[in-house]
């Protein structure tokens, strides 16, 4: 039992920041990313015996992290449908939080633009969003993304191409609106 705990602690120490960053990129909320990180490691601990080694441990952890994040988003979105009373939506509140001090990787001058970027990334279809985050934010290679998403490399390339094209169009519109607001 002690060996299992030590092995788990080693996995946690090596991968907890990775899991947190994945969750944060999907949720843009510190508390929710921390919650997902805990959920991921609970699942890893409970499922360790089921890990077959067909992929690397890191790939397996990426998959669990992405799936937990996507499941959380689905749950949150289904919950939101029942509670719309004319006040700011949860997305607007989260974007305001991202524009404040919750985004640890950006300086104060760029937080509003970062919030716009994440808002547009969040509008991408799930597979495009996942491929984009893994490639452009996490810096993974196409073969690594292919293994994590269990898709062919050409599918990954197509997803990234469509994601970039969509982001280019939507960001141009958003930043045009942003500049108009700023100049008024």
C-alpha positions as CSV (number, residue, x, y, z in Angstrom):
1,X,0.0,0.0,0.0
2,X,2.9,2.4,0.8
3,X,4.4,1.7,-2.6
4,X,1.2,2.6,-4.3
5,X,1.0,5.9,-2.4
6,X,4.6,6.7,-3.2
7,X,4.0,6.0,-6.9
8,X,0.9,8.1,-6.9
9,X,2.7,11.0,-5.1
10,X,5.4,10.8,-7.8
11,X,2.8,10.9,-10.6
12,X,1.1,13.8,-8.8
13,X,4.4,15.8,-8.3
14,X,5.3,15.3,-11.9
15,X,2.0,16.1,-13.5
16,X,-0.2,18.3,-11.3
17,X,0.9,21.5,-13.0
18,X,0.2,20.0,-16.4
19,X,-3.3,18.9,-15.3
20,X,-4.1,22.3,-13.8
21,X,-3.0,24.2,-16.9
22,X,-5.1,21.9,-19.2
23,X,-8.1,22.5,-17.0
24,X,-7.4,26.2,-16.8
25,X,-7.1,26.6,-20.5
26,X,-10.6,25.0,-20.9
27,X,-12.3,26.7,-18.0
28,X,-10.4,30.0,-17.5
29,X,-11.4,29.9,-13.8
30,X,-8.9,29.2,-11.0
31,X,-11.3,27.4,-8.6
32,X,-12.8,25.2,-11.3
33,X,-9.4,24.3,-12.7
34,X,-8.3,23.3,-9.1
35,X,-11.5,21.2,-8.8
36,X,-10.9,19.5,-12.1
37,X,-7.2,18.8,-11.1
38,X,-8.4,17.1,-7.9
39,X,-11.0,15.1,-9.9
40,X,-8.4,14.0,-12.4
41,X,-6.0,12.7,-9.7
42,X,-8.8,10.9,-7.9
43,X,-9.6,9.1,-11.1
44,X,-5.9,8.4,-11.7
45,X,-5.6,6.9,-8.3
46,X,-8.7,4.8,-8.7
47,X,-7.9,3.7,-12.2
48,X,-4.2,3.2,-12.0
49,X,-4.6,-0.6,-12.1
50,X,-6.5,-0.2,-15.4
51,X,-3.7,1.7,-17.1
52,X,-2.5,-0.7,-19.8
53,X,0.5,1.2,-21.0
54,X,-0.7,1.3,-24.6
55,X,0.1,5.0,-24.6
56,X,2.5,7.0,-22.4
57,X,1.4,7.9,-18.9
58,X,1.4,11.6,-19.9
59,X,-0.9,10.9,-22.8
60,X,-3.3,9.0,-20.5
61,X,-3.3,11.9,-18.1
62,X,-3.9,14.4,-20.9
63,X,-6.9,12.4,-22.0
64,X,-8.4,12.2,-18.5
65,X,-7.8,15.9,-18.0
66,X,-9.4,16.9,-21.3
67,X,-12.4,14.6,-20.7
68,X,-12.9,15.9,-17.2
69,X,-12.7,19.5,-18.4
70,X,-15.1,18.9,-21.2
71,X,-17.5,17.0,-19.0
72,X,-17.4,19.9,-16.5
73,X,-18.2,22.4,-19.3
74,X,-21.2,20.2,-20.5
75,X,-22.5,20.0,-16.9
76,X,-22.1,23.7,-16.3
77,X,-23.8,24.6,-19.7
78,X,-26.7,22.3,-19.0
79,X,-27.1,23.9,-15.5
80,X,-27.0,27.4,-17.0
81,X,-30.0,26.6,-19.3
82,X,-32.2,26.3,-16.2
83,X,-31.0,29.5,-14.5
84,X,-31.3,32.4,-16.9
85,X,-32.9,35.3,-15.1
86,X,-31.6,38.4,-16.9
87,X,-28.4,38.8,-15.0
88,X,-24.9,38.3,-16.4
89,X,-24.4,34.8,-17.7
90,X,-21.7,32.6,-16.1
91,X,-19.5,33.1,-19.2
92,X,-19.6,36.9,-18.9
93,X,-18.7,36.6,-15.2
94,X,-15.9,34.2,-16.0
95,X,-14.6,36.5,-18.7
96,X,-14.7,39.4,-16.3
97,X,-12.7,37.3,-13.9
98,X,-10.2,36.4,-16.6
99,X,-9.9,40.1,-17.4
100,X,-9.1,40.8,-13.7
101,X,-6.4,38.8,-11.9
102,X,-7.3,35.2,-12.5
103,X,-5.2,34.8,-15.6
104,X,-1.7,34.0,-14.2
105,X,0.2,34.0,-17.5
106,X,-0.5,37.5,-18.7
107,X,0.4,41.0,-17.5
108,X,-2.3,43.6,-16.6
109,X,-2.0,45.5,-20.0
110,X,-3.1,42.5,-22.0
111,X,-5.8,40.9,-19.9
112,X,-8.8,42.4,-21.8
113,X,-7.3,41.1,-25.1
114,X,-6.6,37.8,-23.5
115,X,-10.2,37.5,-22.3
116,X,-11.4,38.2,-25.9
117,X,-9.0,35.6,-27.2
118,X,-10.2,32.9,-24.8
119,X,-13.9,33.8,-25.5
120,X,-13.3,33.2,-29.2
121,X,-11.3,29.9,-28.5
122,X,-14.3,28.8,-26.4
123,X,-16.6,29.2,-29.3
124,X,-14.7,26.7,-31.4
125,X,-16.1,23.2,-31.8
126,X,-14.8,20.8,-29.1
127,X,-12.3,18.9,-31.3
128,X,-10.9,22.1,-32.9
129,X,-10.6,23.7,-29.5
130,X,-8.8,20.7,-28.1
131,X,-6.4,20.4,-31.0
132,X,-5.7,24.2,-30.9
133,X,-5.1,24.2,-27.1
134,X,-2.8,21.2,-27.3
135,X,-0.9,22.7,-30.2
136,X,-0.7,26.4,-29.7
137,X,-1.0,26.7,-25.9
138,X,0.6,23.5,-24.7
139,X,3.1,23.3,-27.5
140,X,2.6,19.6,-28.3
141,X,3.6,18.2,-31.7
142,X,1.0,16.8,-34.2
143,X,2.0,13.2,-33.4
144,X,1.5,13.8,-29.7
145,X,-1.9,15.5,-30.3
146,X,-2.8,12.6,-32.6
147,X,-2.1,10.1,-29.8
148,X,-4.0,12.1,-27.2
149,X,-7.1,12.7,-29.3
150,X,-6.9,9.3,-31.0
151,X,-7.1,10.8,-34.4
152,X,-4.9,10.6,-37.5
153,X,-2.3,13.3,-38.1
154,X,-4.1,14.5,-41.1
155,X,-7.3,14.9,-39.0
156,X,-5.3,16.9,-36.5
157,X,-3.9,19.1,-39.3
158,X,-7.4,19.7,-40.7
159,X,-8.7,20.5,-37.2
160,X,-5.9,23.0,-36.6
161,X,-6.4,24.6,-40.1
162,X,-10.1,25.1,-39.5
163,X,-9.5,26.4,-36.0
164,X,-6.9,28.9,-37.1
165,X,-9.2,30.1,-40.0
166,X,-12.2,30.5,-37.6
167,X,-10.1,32.3,-35.0
168,X,-8.6,34.6,-37.6
169,X,-12.1,35.7,-38.8
170,X,-13.6,36.0,-35.3
171,X,-10.7,37.7,-33.8
172,X,-10.6,40.3,-36.5
173,X,-14.2,41.0,-35.8
174,X,-13.7,41.1,-32.0
175,X,-10.7,43.3,-32.2
176,X,-12.4,45.7,-34.6
177,X,-15.2,46.0,-32.0
178,X,-12.7,46.4,-29.2
179,X,-10.9,49.2,-31.1
180,X,-14.2,51.0,-31.7
181,X,-15.1,50.8,-28.0
182,X,-11.6,52.0,-27.0
183,X,-11.8,55.0,-29.3
184,X,-15.2,56.1,-28.2
